[in-house]
Amino acid sequence: MVKVEAIESNNNRRGHLVPLLNSAGTGALVGFTLKYIQPVTLDEKNTHEYKQVIKDINTRRTTYSSWTENYLNKIRGKSNLSLAEDVFIKTFDGLKEGEHVGTKRIRQAFASVKTEDKGELKQLFENARYQAERVAKRYIKLNDLLTKHIRPTGFFLISGAVTGAFISLIHSILRTDVKNS
């Protein structure tokens, strides 16, 4: 009877290997998922490359760039431009990539329109700023995703697999088998 229990015990040990491997695989999958779910850390944000990209994005947000040109082209595409739209487009005439629209130009734009058109002109400037903010946020999110993609995949896979296997092992140790007698 003792030998039978020893053999039975040995068979049970081999039967625990499959759940252990399944748990390790599941843990590796969870670890890989955590690579992208975990927010960008302060250490990652403090790298020179990350800071430079964010600086470039924020600079494009407040200067004349392709984003501004795209917004102006949408307005130019209309068949009949209002006076405010025409003045708004002319405010950006002659600017080169990276230049700011100065307050002098904005004041001249507001001075050149009638009182009833000032509200529309103000709305155009606010919409341009809003669009630039929206595009900048989208690029920052893409940069964060790229930063997460650069993280070492092996670390997350191995950590997840080891954690999953450890949890399975603890579960196997703590599990009580009830034998039918």
PyRosetta script that sets phi, psi and omega in degrees:
from pyrosetta import init, pose_from_sequence

init()
pose = pose_from_sequence("MVKVEAIESNNNRRGHLVPLLNSAGTGALVGFTLKYIQPVTLDEKNTHEYKQVIKDINTRRTTYSSWTENYLNKIRGKSNLSLAEDVFIKTFDGLKEGEHVGTKRIRQAFASVKTEDKGELKQLFENARYQAERVAKRYIKLNDLLTKHIRPTGFFLISGAVTGAFISLIHSILRTDVKNS")
pose.set_psi(1, -36.2)
pose.set_omega(1, 179.5)
pose.set_phi(2, -66.1)
pose.set_psi(2, -41.0)
pose.set_omega(2, 179.8)
pose.set_phi(3, -64.7)
pose.set_psi(3, -38.2)
pose.set_omega(3, 179.5)
pose.set_phi(4, -63.0)
pose.set_psi(4, -41.1)
pose.set_omega(4, 178.9)
pose.set_phi(5, -67.0)
pose.set_psi(5, -37.4)
pose.set_omega(5, 178.8)
pose.set_phi(6, -65.2)
pose.set_psi(6, -43.4)
pose.set_omega(6, 178.8)
pose.set_phi(7, -66.0)
pose.set_psi(7, -42.6)
pose.set_omega(7, 178.3)
pose.set_phi(8, -62.3)
pose.set_psi(8, -39.1)
pose.set_omega(8, 178.5)
pose.set_phi(9, -64.4)
pose.set_psi(9, -40.8)
pose.set_omega(9, 178.7)
pose.set_phi(10, -64.5)
pose.set_psi(10, -40.8)
pose.set_omega(10, 177.6)
pose.set_phi(11, -64.5)
pose.set_psi(11, -37.7)
pose.set_omega(11, 177.7)
pose.set_phi(12, -63.7)
pose.set_psi(12, -36.8)
pose.set_omega(12, 179.0)
pose.set_phi(13, -63.4)
pose.set_psi(13, -42.7)
pose.set_omega(13, 178.9)
pose.set_phi(14, -67.6)
pose.set_psi(14, -30.4)
pose.set_omega(14, 178.7)
pose.set_phi(15, -70.8)
pose.set_psi(15, -16.4)
pose.set_omega(15, 179.1)
pose.set_phi(16, -89.1)
pose.set_psi(16, -9.9)
pose.set_omega(16, -178.8)
pose.set_phi(17, -69.0)
pose.set_psi(17, -41.4)
pose.set_omega(17, -179.1)
pose.set_phi(18, -63.2)
pose.set_psi(18, -48.8)
pose.set_omega(18, 176.7)
pose.set_phi(19, -61.9)
pose.set_psi(19, -34.0)
pose.set_omega(19, 178.4)
pose.set_phi(20, -63.9)
pose.set_psi(20, -44.6)
pose.set_omega(20, 178.3)
pose.set_phi(21, -67.5)
pose.set_psi(21, -38.9)
pose.set_omega(21, 176.4)
pose.set_phi(22, -61.5)
pose.set_psi(22, -43.1)
pose.set_omega(22, 179.2)
pose.set_phi(23, -66.1)
pose.set_psi(23, -38.0)
pose.set_omega(23, 177.4)
pose.set_phi(24, -64.6)
pose.set_psi(24, -41.8)
pose.set_omega(24, 177.5)
pose.set_phi(25, -64.2)
pose.set_psi(25, -43.2)
pose.set_omega(25, 177.3)
pose.set_phi(26, -64.0)
pose.set_psi(26, -41.4)
pose.set_omega(26, 177.9)
pose.set_phi(27, -62.4)
pose.set_psi(27, -39.0)
pose.set_omega(27, 177.9)
pose.set_phi(28, -63.9)
pose.set_psi(28, -40.4)
pose.set_omega(28, 177.8)
pose.set_phi(29, -64.3)
pose.set_psi(29, -43.0)
pose.set_omega(29, 177.1)
pose.set_phi(30, -63.6)
pose.set_psi(30, -41.5)
pose.set_omega(30, 177.8)
pose.set_phi(31, -61.0)
pose.set_psi(31, -42.8)
pose.set_omega(31, 178.1)
pose.set_phi(32, -63.2)
pose.set_psi(32, -40.5)
pose.set_omega(32, 178.1)
pose.set_phi(33, -64.2)
pose.set_psi(33, -39.8)
pose.set_omega(33, 179.9)
pose.set_phi(34, -64.2)
pose.set_psi(34, -25.1)
pose.set_omega(34, 177.0)
pose.set_phi(35, -55.7)
pose.set_psi(35, -39.0)
pose.set_omega(35, -177.1)
pose.set_phi(36, -96.5)
pose.set_psi(36, -22.1)
pose.set_omega(36, -179.6)
pose.set_phi(37, -79.5)
pose.set_psi(37, -37.1)
pose.set_omega(37, -178.3)
pose.set_phi(38, -62.0)
pose.set_psi(38, 130.4)
pose.set_omega(38, 179.8)
pose.set_phi(39, -64.1)
pose.set_psi(39, 160.4)
pose.set_omega(39, 176.9)
pose.set_phi(40, -63.9)
pose.set_psi(40, 128.6)
pose.set_omega(40, -175.3)
pose.set_phi(41, -82.2)
pose.set_psi(41, 166.5)
pose.set_omega(41, 177.9)
pose.set_phi(42, -62.8)
pose.set_psi(42, -37.1)
pose.set_omega(42, 177.4)
pose.set_phi(43, -61.4)
pose.set_psi(43, -40.4)
pose.set_omega(43, 178.6)
pose.set_phi(44, -68.8)
pose.set_psi(44, -36.0)
pose.set_omega(44, 179.2)
pose.set_phi(45, -73.2)
pose.set_psi(45, -21.3)
pose.set_omega(45, -178.4)
pose.set_phi(46, -87.9)
pose.set_psi(46, 4.5)
pose.set_omega(46, 177.2)
pose.set_phi(47, -75.5)
pose.set_psi(47, 153.1)
pose.set_omega(47, -179.0)
pose.set_phi(48, -61.1)
pose.set_psi(48, -42.1)
pose.set_omega(48, -177.4)
pose.set_phi(49, -63.4)
pose.set_psi(49, -45.4)
pose.set_omega(49, -179.2)
pose.set_phi(50, -63.1)
pose.set_psi(50, -46.6)
pose.set_omega(50, -179.5)
pose.set_phi(51, -61.3)
pose.set_psi(51, -39.3)
pose.set_omega(51, -178.5)
pose.set_phi(52, -66.3)
pose.set_psi(52, -42.2)
pose.set_omega(52, 179.5)
pose.set_phi(53, -64.5)
pose.set_psi(53, -44.9)
pose.set_omega(53, 179.1)
pose.set_phi(54, -63.0)
pose.set_psi(54, -39.9)
pose.set_omega(54, 177.7)
pose.set_phi(55, -61.8)
pose.set_psi(55, -44.3)
pose.set_omega(55, 178.8)
pose.set_phi(56, -62.9)
pose.set_psi(56, -41.7)
pose.set_omega(56, 178.9)
pose.set_phi(57, -63.6)
pose.set_psi(57, -45.6)
pose.set_omega(57, -179.6)
pose.set_phi(58, -66.7)
pose.set_psi(58, -31.5)
pose.set_omega(58, 176.5)
pose.set_phi(59, -67.3)
pose.set_psi(59, -42.4)
pose.set_omega(59, 178.9)
pose.set_phi(60, -65.0)
pose.set_psi(60, -25.8)
pose.set_omega(60, -179.0)
pose.set_phi(61, -67.5)
pose.set_psi(61, -32.6)
pose.set_omega(61, -173.2)
pose.set_phi(62, -111.5)
pose.set_psi(62, 5.3)
pose.set_omega(62, 179.8)
pose.set_phi(63, -123.3)
pose.set_psi(63, 169.9)
pose.set_omega(63, 175.8)
pose.set_phi(64, -70.9)
pose.set_psi(64, 123.6)
pose.set_omega(64, -177.5)
pose.set_phi(65, -149.4)
pose.set_psi(65, -173.0)
pose.set_omega(65, 178.4)
pose.set_phi(66, -63.4)
pose.set_psi(66, -27.6)
pose.set_omega(66, 176.8)
pose.set_phi(67, -64.0)
pose.set_psi(67, -43.8)
pose.set_omega(67, 178.9)
pose.set_phi(68, -64.5)
pose.set_psi(68, -44.1)
pose.set_omega(68, -179.9)
pose.set_phi(69, -59.8)
pose.set_psi(69, -41.4)
pose.set_omega(69, 178.1)
pose.set_phi(70, -62.3)
pose.set_psi(70, -41.8)
pose.set_omega(70, 179.8)
pose.set_phi(71, -65.7)
pose.set_psi(71, -42.1)
pose.set_omega(71, 179.0)
pose.set_phi(72, -65.2)
pose.set_psi(72, -37.6)
pose.set_omega(72, 179.0)
pose.set_phi(73, -65.2)
pose.set_psi(73, -33.1)
pose.set_omega(73, 175.7)
pose.set_phi(74, -63.0)
pose.set_psi(74, -41.6)
pose.set_omega(74, -179.9)
pose.set_phi(75, -70.9)
pose.set_psi(75, -42.4)
pose.set_omega(75, 179.3)
pose.set_phi(76, -61.6)
pose.set_psi(76, -26.7)
pose.set_omega(76, -178.2)
pose.set_phi(77, -69.1)
pose.set_psi(77, -13.5)
pose.set_omega(77, 179.1)
pose.set_phi(78, -71.5)
pose.set_psi(78, 150.7)
pose.set_omega(78, -178.7)
pose.set_phi(79, -75.6)
pose.set_psi(79, -42.7)
pose.set_omega(79, 179.6)
pose.set_phi(80, -120.2)
pose.set_psi(80, 114.3)
pose.set_omega(80, 179.1)
pose.set_phi(81, -89.9)
pose.set_psi(81, 138.8)
pose.set_omega(81, 174.1)
pose.set_phi(82, -76.5)
pose.set_psi(82, 168.8)
pose.set_omega(82, 179.3)
pose.set_phi(83, -61.2)
pose.set_psi(83, -40.9)
pose.set_omega(83, -179.9)
pose.set_phi(84, -64.5)
pose.set_psi(84, -41.0)
pose.set_omega(84, 178.9)
pose.set_phi(85, -65.5)
pose.set_psi(85, -39.8)
pose.set_omega(85, 179.0)
pose.set_phi(86, -64.3)
pose.set_psi(86, -44.6)
pose.set_omega(86, 178.4)
pose.set_phi(87, -65.1)
pose.set_psi(87, -39.3)
pose.set_omega(87, 179.2)
pose.set_phi(88, -60.3)
pose.set_psi(88, -46.3)
pose.set_omega(88, 179.6)
pose.set_phi(89, -63.7)
pose.set_psi(89, -41.9)
pose.set_omega(89, -178.9)
pose.set_phi(90, -67.2)
pose.set_psi(90, -22.9)
pose.set_omega(90, 177.6)
pose.set_phi(91, -62.0)
pose.set_psi(91, -30.7)
pose.set_omega(91, -177.0)
pose.set_phi(92, -95.7)
pose.set_psi(92, -5.2)
pose.set_omega(92, 179.9)
pose.set_phi(93, -60.2)
pose.set_psi(93, 135.0)
pose.set_omega(93, 176.5)
pose.set_phi(94, 86.1)
pose.set_psi(94, -6.2)
pose.set_omega(94, 178.9)
pose.set_phi(95, -77.6)
pose.set_psi(95, 146.5)
pose.set_omega(95, 177.8)
pose.set_phi(96, -109.6)
pose.set_psi(96, 164.8)
pose.set_omega(96, 180.0)
pose.set_phi(97, -52.0)
pose.set_psi(97, 126.4)
pose.set_omega(97, 176.9)
pose.set_phi(98, 93.1)
pose.set_psi(98, -7.4)
pose.set_omega(98, 179.7)
pose.set_phi(99, -84.3)
pose.set_psi(99, 149.9)
pose.set_omega(99, 178.2)
pose.set_phi(100, -93.2)
pose.set_psi(100, 149.5)
pose.set_omega(100, 170.2)
pose.set_phi(101, -83.3)
pose.set_psi(101, 112.8)
pose.set_omega(101, -176.5)
pose.set_phi(102, -74.1)
pose.set_psi(102, 160.8)
pose.set_omega(102, 179.1)
pose.set_phi(103, -64.2)
pose.set_psi(103, -28.4)
pose.set_omega(103, 178.5)
pose.set_phi(104, -62.5)
pose.set_psi(104, -45.0)
pose.set_omega(104, 178.8)
pose.set_phi(105, -63.4)
pose.set_psi(105, -40.5)
pose.set_omega(105, -179.5)
pose.set_phi(106, -66.6)
pose.set_psi(106, -42.0)
pose.set_omega(106, 177.8)
pose.set_phi(107, -62.9)
pose.set_psi(107, -41.6)
pose.set_omega(107, 177.9)
pose.set_phi(108, -62.3)
pose.set_psi(108, -38.4)
pose.set_omega(108, 179.4)
pose.set_phi(109, -63.6)
pose.set_psi(109, -44.5)
pose.set_omega(109, 179.4)
pose.set_phi(110, -69.2)
pose.set_psi(110, -33.1)
pose.set_omega(110, 178.6)
pose.set_phi(111, -70.5)
pose.set_psi(111, -25.6)
pose.set_omega(111, -176.0)
pose.set_phi(112, -86.5)
pose.set_psi(112, -4.0)
pose.set_omega(112, 179.2)
pose.set_phi(113, -111.1)
pose.set_psi(113, 158.2)
pose.set_omega(113, 178.2)
pose.set_phi(114, -73.4)
pose.set_psi(114, 164.3)
pose.set_omega(114, -178.3)
pose.set_phi(115, -57.4)
pose.set_psi(115, -40.8)
pose.set_omega(115, -178.0)
pose.set_phi(116, -70.2)
pose.set_psi(116, -18.8)
pose.set_omega(116, 179.2)
pose.set_phi(117, -94.1)
pose.set_psi(117, -9.3)
pose.set_omega(117, -177.3)
pose.set_phi(118, -65.6)
pose.set_psi(118, -35.7)
pose.set_omega(118, 178.2)
pose.set_phi(119, -63.2)
pose.set_psi(119, -42.2)
pose.set_omega(119, 178.9)
pose.set_phi(120, -66.7)
pose.set_psi(120, -40.7)
pose.set_omega(120, 179.0)
pose.set_phi(121, -64.3)
pose.set_psi(121, -42.3)
pose.set_omega(121, 177.6)
pose.set_phi(122, -61.0)
pose.set_psi(122, -41.1)
pose.set_omega(122, 178.9)
pose.set_phi(123, -63.7)
pose.set_psi(123, -37.5)
pose.set_omega(123, 178.0)
pose.set_phi(124, -64.5)
pose.set_psi(124, -43.2)
pose.set_omega(124, 177.6)
pose.set_phi(125, -64.8)
pose.set_psi(125, -40.7)
pose.set_omega(125, 178.9)
pose.set_phi(126, -66.5)
pose.set_psi(126, -40.0)
pose.set_omega(126, 177.7)
pose.set_phi(127, -64.6)
pose.set_psi(127, -39.9)
pose.set_omega(127, 178.3)
pose.set_phi(128, -61.8)
pose.set_psi(128, -43.5)
pose.set_omega(128, 178.7)
pose.set_phi(129, -65.2)
pose.set_psi(129, -42.0)
pose.set_omega(129, 179.4)
pose.set_phi(130, -62.0)
pose.set_psi(130, -45.2)
pose.set_omega(130, 179.8)
pose.set_phi(131, -61.9)
pose.set_psi(131, -41.6)
pose.set_omega(131, 178.9)
pose.set_phi(132, -63.8)
pose.set_psi(132, -40.7)
pose.set_omega(132, 177.7)
pose.set_phi(133, -62.6)
pose.set_psi(133, -43.5)
pose.set_omega(133, -178.9)
pose.set_phi(134, -63.4)
pose.set_psi(134, -45.4)
pose.set_omega(134, 179.5)
pose.set_phi(135, -66.0)
pose.set_psi(135, -40.6)
pose.set_omega(135, 179.4)
pose.set_phi(136, -61.8)
pose.set_psi(136, -43.2)
pose.set_omega(136, 178.3)
pose.set_phi(137, -62.1)
pose.set_psi(137, -38.8)
pose.set_omega(137, 178.6)
pose.set_phi(138, -64.2)
pose.set_psi(138, -42.0)
pose.set_omega(138, 179.1)
pose.set_phi(139, -68.5)
pose.set_psi(139, -34.5)
pose.set_omega(139, 177.3)
pose.set_phi(140, -66.2)
pose.set_psi(140, -40.9)
pose.set_omega(140, 176.9)
pose.set_phi(141, -63.1)
pose.set_psi(141, -39.8)
pose.set_omega(141, 177.7)
pose.set_phi(142, -65.3)
pose.set_psi(142, -38.5)
pose.set_omega(142, 177.6)
pose.set_phi(143, -65.8)
pose.set_psi(143, -38.9)
pose.set_omega(143, 177.0)
pose.set_phi(144, -63.3)
pose.set_psi(144, -40.9)
pose.set_omega(144, 177.9)
pose.set_phi(145, -63.8)
pose.set_psi(145, -40.8)
pose.set_omega(145, 177.7)
pose.set_phi(146, -64.0)
pose.set_psi(146, -40.3)
pose.set_omega(146, 178.0)
pose.set_phi(147, -62.3)
pose.set_psi(147, -40.7)
pose.set_omega(147, 177.9)
pose.set_phi(148, -67.0)
pose.set_psi(148, -35.7)
pose.set_omega(148, -179.3)
pose.set_phi(149, -66.2)
pose.set_psi(149, -29.6)
pose.set_omega(149, -179.1)
pose.set_phi(150, -73.8)
pose.set_psi(150, -20.9)
pose.set_omega(150, -179.8)
pose.set_phi(151, -54.0)
pose.set_psi(151, 148.2)
pose.set_omega(151, -178.7)
pose.set_phi(152, -69.5)
pose.set_psi(152, 115.5)
pose.set_omega(152, -177.6)
pose.set_phi(153, -64.8)
pose.set_psi(153, -39.3)
pose.set_omega(153, -177.5)
pose.set_phi(154, -57.5)
pose.set_psi(154, -40.7)
pose.set_omega(154, 179.5)
pose.set_phi(155, -58.8)
pose.set_psi(155, -46.6)
pose.set_omega(155, -178.1)
pose.set_phi(156, -69.3)
pose.set_psi(156, -38.6)
pose.set_omega(156, 178.8)
pose.set_phi(157, -65.7)
pose.set_psi(157, -48.7)
pose.set_omega(157, -178.1)
pose.set_phi(158, -66.5)
pose.set_psi(158, -43.6)
pose.set_omega(158, 178.7)
pose.set_phi(159, -60.5)
pose.set_psi(159, -43.4)
pose.set_omega(159, 178.8)
pose.set_phi(160, -65.5)
pose.set_psi(160, -42.0)
pose.set_omega(160, -179.5)
pose.set_phi(161, -65.3)
pose.set_psi(161, -43.9)
pose.set_omega(161, 179.7)
pose.set_phi(162, -64.8)
pose.set_psi(162, -42.7)
pose.set_omega(162, 179.0)
pose.set_phi(163, -63.5)
pose.set_psi(163, -45.0)
pose.set_omega(163, 178.5)
pose.set_phi(164, -61.8)
pose.set_psi(164, -43.3)
pose.set_omega(164, 179.1)
pose.set_phi(165, -65.8)
pose.set_psi(165, -39.8)
pose.set_omega(165, 179.5)
pose.set_phi(166, -64.0)
pose.set_psi(166, -43.5)
pose.set_omega(166, 178.6)
pose.set_phi(167, -62.8)
pose.set_psi(167, -42.2)
pose.set_omega(167, 178.2)
pose.set_phi(168, -63.4)
pose.set_psi(168, -40.6)
pose.set_omega(168, 179.3)
pose.set_phi(169, -64.1)
pose.set_psi(169, -45.6)
pose.set_omega(169, 178.2)
pose.set_phi(170, -61.7)
pose.set_psi(170, -43.2)
pose.set_omega(170, 178.8)
pose.set_phi(171, -61.6)
pose.set_psi(171, -40.9)
pose.set_omega(171, 179.6)
pose.set_phi(172, -65.4)
pose.set_psi(172, -39.2)
pose.set_omega(172, -179.7)
pose.set_phi(173, -68.9)
pose.set_psi(173, -42.3)
pose.set_omega(173, -176.3)
pose.set_phi(174, -80.5)
pose.set_psi(174, -15.0)
pose.set_omega(174, -179.0)
pose.set_phi(175, -69.7)
pose.set_psi(175, 136.0)
pose.set_omega(175, 177.9)
pose.set_phi(176, -105.4)
pose.set_psi(176, 127.9)
pose.set_omega(176, 178.3)
pose.set_phi(177, -88.9)
pose.set_psi(177, 129.7)
pose.set_omega(177, 176.0)
pose.set_phi(178, -102.2)
pose.set_psi(178, 119.7)
pose.set_omega(178, -179.5)
pose.set_phi(179, -98.2)
pose.set_psi(179, 138.3)
pose.set_omega(179, 174.9)
pose.set_phi(180, -82.7)
pose.set_psi(180, 122.4)
pose.set_omega(180, -179.2)
pose.set_phi(181, -107.8)
pose.dump_pdb("model.pdb")
